[in-house]
Amino acid sequence: MNKEEVNQKLFEKLDKDNVIENSREWLASVNPSWDHNDAVGVLKSWESIDTLVLEFVDSIANVLTAAGEEAVKNGSPESKLYHGIPEEGLSMAEANAKFGPTALGPAKSKGWVEVVAGKLKKKVDTIVDTTQQQLSGDLNAIPAKELLNFKKSRFVEEKKLNYCKVSKGPKYNIRKKELSDITVEMLKDDSWAQENFKFNVNSLGLVPESGYRHPLSKVKAEFKQIFLDMGFEEMPTFNFVENGFWNFDALFQPQQHPARESHDTFFLKSPATSHDFTEEYLDKVKTVHSVGGYGSLGWIYDWKLEEAEKNILRTHTTAVSARMLYKLAQTGFKPKKYFSIDRVFRNETLDATHLAEFHQVEGLVIDNDISLSNLIGVISEFFRRLGIDNIRFKPAFNPYTEPSMEIFGYHPMLKKWVELGNSGIFRPEMCLPMGLPEGARVAAWGLSLERPTMIKYGLDNIRAIFGNSINVNFIKNNPICMFPTETK
């Protein structure tokens, strides 16, 4: 829409008739392609400087539905049916399947088609599509009974359409707008000399915009530095999409586990499957799941390859740990400390402490004959460096760790213990099929990035730092959150 053209037509009309009774009807008469909402925006800009007076009116109008517009463009359903009947006729089932159930009745009632020996055939040589003709014209001119039938057939519907009455304002004859900005174009052609400008000489200049570091980014950087200071290596976490094999099966998580259902996990439609594991490793994982091994009875069920090949949005970065441990076993075992921080996805019910998309902080230590006490010591030291001393451990069950512990931290604002993560010693059923030696032990833990951030920033709702509810001013105004890193 060209605003200058709108303004020209607008003032021509008002100069002549003093008023525009219906803005929609006026726009349709000037240029039907113009959008009414855009035009109202132009009118309101004139109203703001008292050039025009607008009175808004709500009205009910008959308008075409999508089906009505289709009938105007390509003909009514009964017309399409008539023209689609071949010389040998058409079965009733074919007619309904091809042209829909609403085409046959009107075509028969209008005498266009008939049923002969079970076949639908043309009854007349030519037809006039009166439905298309009527819908193409003025809907208000259609007789009431026929208009009602069109509404029942969903060709026409009543819609609330507002319009405005436009009349001259007190400053109608002073049409030159006062501008607040000089554009490059004005400077190039000197048109600024013909304009009127308004400036507030007492106003302060705008504060230049600049980037601000998100609280999660700040805490993530601190987490990473703590891991590096403790001698950990960062794992690659670029693949948000995993298959069920690496996300579940390689971790000795049974295929009938509730976490593998759609109410807990997001499954991909395209590509729906992938296969990026060796047949040798596949056979070992299948065996330990189905009949056991390495001193274990396994889960005793019919393990299916198609479940392992399903692509999902990874539910934890422990899948990354599984890949790294398998790679380590193939290249030669040696003690290692790994970590990763990245996003994971769960089909969660959203509340103050849960989101469907969040960050997981993953850490693992692999060495000979390490125990649960080693794991408790590493986790305690990690949280101490975060400045969170008030933590607890609680016995838990995980399919891929034994023993297992949940980690809780006290939230001073929520005034309750909040689960921060899970931990344990990876089971032999997970580690030995990878090719790791029997004496090797893997102590691992997975934490949330959001919940420690909430504790550090004193927030009681996770949506305040991740998602659409985030307060931009909170990001701008909060200083960088630095955790204490000195040792005792």
DAVEN-V602946 format. One record per residue. N is the residue number from 0. PSI is psi in degrees with one decimal (none if undefined). OMEGA is omega in whole degrees, -180 to 180 (* if undefined). D_CENTER is the distance of its C-alpha to the mean C-alpha in Angstrom with 1 decimal. Layout:
N:PSI:OMEGA:D_CENTER  N:PSI:OMEGA:D_CENTER
This chain:
0:128.7:178:32.0  1:113.9:-176:35.0  2:-36.8:-180:35.6  3:-39.1:179:39.2  4:-38.2:177:39.9  5:-46.7:180:38.4  6:-41.7:-179:40.6  7:-49.0:-180:43.6  8:-35.9:-180:43.3  9:-52.2:-175:42.5  10:-27.6:173:45.7  11:-44.3:-179:47.8  12:-45.4:-178:47.0  13:-35.0:177:47.6  14:-34.4:-177:50.8  15:-47.9:-171:52.1  16:-5.3:179:51.0  17:-17.5:-177:50.1  18:150.0:170:47.1  19:110.8:-173:44.1  20:-37.3:-176:43.9  21:110.8:-175:40.6  22:-33.8:-180:38.0  23:-47.0:-180:36.3  24:-38.5:179:39.6  25:-44.5:179:40.7  26:-42.5:-180:37.6  27:-35.1:180:38.0  28:-28.4:-179:41.6  29:-54.1:-179:41.0  30:102.6:-177:38.0  31:-19.3:-178:35.9  32:-12.3:-179:33.1  33:139.1:178:32.5  34:131.0:-176:29.5  35:-41.5:-179:30.8  36:-39.4:177:28.1  37:-41.0:-179:28.9  38:-38.2:178:32.6  39:-34.9:176:32.3  40:-40.4:177:30.8  41:-43.0:-180:34.0  42:-39.9:-179:36.1  43:-32.5:178:34.7  44:-35.7:176:35.4  45:-34.9:178:39.0  46:-34.9:-177:39.1  47:-22.1:179:38.1  48:24.5:173:41.4  49:21.2:176:43.5  50:-34.3:179:44.1  51:159.6:172:42.7  52:126.5:-179:42.4  53:134.1:174:39.5  54:113.6:-176:39.7  55:138.4:-177:36.6  56:133.7:174:37.2  57:136.0:-180:35.0  58:157.4:176:36.1  59:126.0:-178:35.3  60:150.5:174:35.4  61:123.8:-179:35.5  62:158.5:179:32.9  63:140.0:170:32.0  64:-180.0:176:29.1  65:-38.3:177:27.2  66:-36.7:177:30.0  67:-43.1:178:32.6  68:-36.5:176:31.5  69:-40.3:179:31.5  70:-37.7:178:35.0  71:-41.0:-175:36.2  72:-44.9:-171:34.9  73:4.7:179:36.0  74:157.7:-179:38.2  75:161.4:178:38.1  76:-40.6:180:37.3  77:-33.5:177:41.0  78:-43.5:178:41.9  79:-40.4:179:39.6  80:-48.7:-179:41.1  81:-50.1:-177:44.6  82:-16.8:-179:44.1  83:-1.8:180:42.4  84:119.6:178:45.4  85:172.0:-176:47.4  86:-36.0:-178:51.2  87:-4.2:179:51.4  88:179.4:-174:49.1  89:136.3:177:45.8  90:157.8:-179:45.3  91:-38.9:-180:43.7  92:-40.4:178:40.9  93:-39.7:-180:40.2  94:-46.0:-180:40.3  95:-39.3:-178:37.7  96:-37.1:-174:35.4  97:-36.5:-172:35.6  98:-2.2:176:35.9  99:158.3:-176:34.5  100:-14.1:-177:36.5  101:-2.0:-175:36.9  102:-37.9:-171:39.0  103:-46.5:-177:42.1  104:-55.7:179:43.3  105:-35.8:-180:43.6  106:-38.8:179:45.1  107:-41.2:-179:47.8  108:-27.5:177:48.5  109:-0.7:178:49.1  110:22.9:-178:51.5  111:-31.9:-175:49.6  112:162.6:177:49.4  113:161.6:178:51.4  114:120.4:-180:51.3  115:118.4:179:54.2  116:42.6:177:54.8  117:0.8:-180:51.2  118:142.6:177:49.8  119:121.8:-178:48.2  120:160.5:178:50.3  121:138.4:-179:50.7  122:-25.7:-180:53.4  123:161.3:-177:53.9  124:-35.7:-179:54.1  125:157.4:178:52.0  126:160.7:172:49.6  127:119.4:-177:48.4  128:84.5:-178:44.7  129:-30.5:178:45.4  130:-45.9:179:41.8  131:-41.2:-179:40.5  132:-45.9:-178:43.3  133:-41.9:-180:42.7  134:-23.1:180:39.0  135:-17.7:-177:39.6  136:-153.8:-180:41.9  137:115.1:-178:41.9  138:-31.5:-180:40.1  139:-16.1:179:42.3  140:-8.1:179:45.4  141:133.7:178:44.6  142:147.3:-173:46.9  143:-41.6:-178:45.4  144:-43.6:180:45.8  145:-36.0:178:44.2  146:-38.4:177:41.3  147:-41.0:177:40.8  148:-38.2:178:40.7  149:-35.1:178:38.1  150:-39.6:177:35.9  151:-33.8:179:36.5  152:-2.8:177:35.6  153:33.5:169:32.4  154:-27.6:-176:33.5  155:144.6:175:33.8  156:156.4:175:32.1  157:133.7:-177:32.9  158:140.3:178:30.5  159:115.7:-180:30.9  160:121.9:178:31.5  161:152.0:174:32.7  162:172.5:179:35.1  163:148.0:172:37.4  164:128.6:-174:41.1  165:125.6:176:41.9  166:169.8:-176:45.3  167:139.9:177:46.9  168:176.5:-178:46.3  169:-24.0:180:49.0  170:32.6:-176:48.2  171:-37.0:-176:47.9  172:-6.5:176:50.6  173:84.4:-170:49.0  174:-4.1:-177:46.1  175:118.3:-180:45.6  176:145.7:172:42.4  177:124.8:-177:42.7  178:151.9:-180:40.3  179:-10.5:-178:38.9  180:144.9:172:37.9  181:126.2:-178:39.9  182:166.2:178:38.0  183:-39.4:-179:39.0  184:-40.0:179:40.1  185:-40.4:-180:42.5  186:-33.6:-178:44.1  187:-43.3:-176:44.5  188:10.0:178:46.4  189:20.3:180:47.8  190:-13.2:178:46.4  191:-26.5:-178:45.6  192:-23.3:-180:49.4  193:2.2:-177:49.0  194:157.9:173:46.1  195:135.1:-177:46.3  196:150.7:175:44.2  197:131.7:-179:43.4  198:143.8:173:42.9  199:101.8:-175:42.8  200:-12.3:180:45.0  201:-5.2:-177:44.3  202:148.2:179:40.5  203:152.7:178:39.1  204:160.1:179:37.2  205:141.0:175:33.5  206:125.3:-178:32.5  207:136.1:179:31.1  208:145.5:177:27.5  209:167.5:-179:26.8  210:150.4:178:24.2  211:138.8:-177:23.9  212:128.3:-179:23.1  213:142.8:179:20.3  214:-40.2:179:21.9  215:-37.1:178:19.9  216:-38.5:179:21.2  217:-48.1:-178:24.6  218:-37.5:178:24.8  219:-42.2:179:23.5  220:-38.1:178:26.3  221:-41.8:177:28.7  222:-48.0:-178:27.8  223:-42.4:-179:28.2  224:-37.6:178:31.5  225:-44.4:178:32.8  226:-46.0:-179:32.0  227:-38.9:178:33.8  228:-27.5:-180:36.7  229:5.6:174:37.1  230:21.7:180:37.5  231:153.9:173:34.1  232:143.0:-178:32.7  233:135.6:178:29.0  234:149.8:176:27.3  235:131.6:-176:25.0  236:35.5:-172:21.4  237:-15.1:-176:19.7  238:101.1:176:18.6  239:-28.7:-180:15.2  240:127.2:175:16.1  241:162.8:168:19.3  242:165.3:-177:21.4  243:-25.1:-179:22.8  244:-54.1:-177:26.1  245:-30.7:-177:25.3  246:-30.0:-176:22.8  247:-57.4:-171:25.1  248:-45.0:-180:28.4  249:-20.1:179:29.6  250:11.3:-180:29.2  251:37.3:176:31.5  252:118.8:-172:28.8  253:153.7:-176:29.9  254:-17.5:177:28.0  255:8.4:-180:28.5  256:138.5:-178:26.9  257:-29.4:-179:24.5  258:-16.4:-179:21.9  259:8.4:177:21.7  260:163.2:-176:20.6  261:-20.6:179:17.3  262:-9.1:178:17.2  263:-21.4:-171:17.1  264:143.3:176:15.6  265:120.9:179:12.7  266:144.5:180:14.8  267:143.0:174:14.3  268:-37.4:-178:15.6  269:119.8:-8:16.7  270:138.4:-174:18.6  271:-24.3:-176:19.3  272:163.0:173:22.1  273:159.9:-178:23.8  274:97.4:-176:27.3  275:42.5:179:28.0  276:151.9:-175:30.7  277:154.9:180:34.5  278:-34.1:179:36.4  279:-47.8:179:38.7  280:-38.1:178:36.0  281:-46.8:-179:34.4  282:-39.9:180:37.8  283:-42.7:179:38.3  284:-43.4:179:34.9  285:-44.3:-178:35.6  286:-47.4:-177:39.1  287:-29.0:174:38.3  288:-46.6:-169:35.7  289:-50.7:-174:38.0  290:-3.9:178:41.5  291:-173.3:-178:41.2  292:164.9:179:43.0  293:34.7:179:43.9  294:8.2:-178:45.5  295:149.6:175:42.6  296:-8.7:-176:42.5  297:-162.6:-179:38.8  298:-11.9:175:36.7  299:71.1:176:39.0  300:170.9:-179:36.7  301:94.9:-178:36.1  302:135.5:-175:33.6  303:131.3:179:31.6  304:-37.8:-177:30.5  305:-30.4:176:27.8  306:-39.1:-179:26.0  307:-27.5:-176:26.3  308:-8.3:-178:24.9  309:131.7:178:21.6  310:138.3:-179:18.6  311:164.8:164:16.1  312:123.2:-170:13.6  313:137.2:-179:16.5  314:-13.5:176:17.1  315:157.4:177:19.6  316:5.8:174:21.2  317:-23.6:173:24.4  318:-36.8:176:23.8  319:-40.9:178:24.5  320:-40.7:179:27.6  321:-43.4:179:28.7  322:-42.7:-178:28.6  323:-40.3:180:30.5  324:-39.9:178:33.1  325:-42.8:179:33.7  326:-40.9:179:34.2  327:-39.6:180:36.5  328:-34.3:-178:38.5  329:-30.8:-176:39.0  330:-6.6:180:40.1  331:116.7:-175:42.4  332:138.7:168:41.7  333:153.5:-178:42.3  334:136.3:-178:41.1  335:157.7:171:37.7  336:118.8:-177:35.2  337:153.9:172:31.6  338:160.6:172:28.4  339:152.9:176:24.8  340:112.2:-180:21.9  341:179.0:-174:18.3  342:147.6:173:14.9  343:168.3:-170:14.7  344:128.6:178:12.4  345:143.8:177:13.8  346:69.6:-174:13.0  347:155.5:166:14.5  348:124.4:-174:15.4  349:134.1:173:14.3  350:-164.6:-173:17.5  351:-21.5:-177:19.4  352:8.4:-179:19.6  353:139.7:174:16.7  354:161.7:177:13.0  355:-17.5:179:10.9  356:124.9:-178:10.6  357:-178.5:-178:13.9  358:141.4:174:16.8  359:134.5:175:19.9  360:115.4:-174:23.3  361:133.1:176:25.5  362:142.4:177:29.2  363:149.9:177:32.0  364:125.3:177:35.8  365:125.5:-178:37.8  366:178.4:-180:41.6  367:126.8:171:44.7  368:37.5:172:45.3  369:158.8:-172:42.9  370:-177.1:179:42.3  371:-33.4:180:40.3  372:-35.7:175:42.3  373:-42.4:-180:41.2  374:-44.4:179:37.5  375:-40.7:-180:38.1  376:-43.8:-179:39.9  377:-46.4:-179:37.2  378:-43.2:-179:34.4  379:-41.8:179:36.8  380:-39.6:179:37.6  381:-49.9:-179:33.9  382:-32.2:177:33.1  383:-39.9:178:36.4  384:-20.5:173:35.5  385:-15.5:-176:32.3  386:14.4:178:34.6  387:99.5:-177:33.5  388:-23.0:-173:36.8  389:78.5:-180:36.2  390:157.7:179:34.7  391:157.4:175:35.6  392:141.4:-179:35.4  393:132.4:178:35.3  394:143.3:-177:36.2  395:177.2:175:33.4  396:131.8:171:32.8  397:145.3:180:30.5  398:-26.8:-172:31.0  399:4.4:175:31.4  400:144.0:176:33.4  401:113.6:2:36.8  402:166.1:-178:37.7  403:150.9:179:34.3  404:138.2:168:33.5  405:145.6:-178:30.8  406:128.0:-179:30.7  407:143.3:173:30.6  408:146.7:-178:30.9  409:125.0:179:32.2  410:114.0:-174:29.9  411:-27.1:-180:32.4  412:-43.5:177:30.3  413:-18.2:-179:29.0  414:45.3:176:32.5  415:164.8:178:31.6  416:128.2:-178:31.0  417:131.6:178:27.4  418:124.8:-180:26.6  419:-24.2:-179:26.0  420:-171.3:-177:26.0  421:157.6:-176:27.9  422:170.5:177:30.8  423:-176.1:176:33.7  424:122.9:-180:35.9  425:137.3:-176:34.5  426:152.0:175:36.5  427:-33.4:180:39.1  428:-21.8:176:37.4  429:-44.0:-170:34.5  430:-41.1:-173:36.5  431:-37.6:176:39.7  432:-23.4:178:38.1  433:-21.3:-177:36.6  434:7.3:177:40.2  435:146.2:-179:40.4  436:156.3:-176:43.9  437:-31.9:-178:44.9  438:-11.5:-178:45.7  439:137.4:176:42.3  440:144.4:179:40.1  441:113.8:174:36.5  442:127.7:-173:35.4  443:157.3:175:31.7  444:150.4:177:29.2  445:129.4:-176:25.5  446:161.2:170:24.4  447:142.5:173:21.4  448:-34.4:-174:21.0  449:-41.4:-174:19.5  450:-44.3:172:22.4  451:-33.7:177:25.3  452:-41.4:178:23.7  453:-42.5:-180:23.6  454:-43.9:-178:27.2  455:-35.3:-178:28.3  456:0.3:178:26.8  457:39.5:-179:27.8  458:146.1:-179:24.4  459:4.2:-180:24.1  460:123.4:-176:20.3  461:-25.9:-179:17.8  462:-9.9:177:15.2  463:-13.8:-180:17.8  464:-6.2:-177:17.1  465:115.0:178:13.5  466:-168.5:-174:10.5  467:-16.0:-177:10.8  468:5.0:-176:14.3  469:141.1:179:15.8  470:114.4:-177:19.2  471:-36.5:179:19.8  472:-30.9:176:23.5  473:-41.0:179:23.3  474:-42.2:-177:22.3  475:-39.3:-168:25.1  476:-19.3:-177:27.8  477:134.2:177:27.6  478:166.4:177:30.0  479:131.8:-177:29.2  480:107.4:-179:29.3  481:126.5:177:32.0  482:148.4:176:32.9  483:135.8:-178:36.6  484:4.2:-179:37.5  485:152.6:179:41.3  486:152.0:-180:42.9  487:none:*:45.3
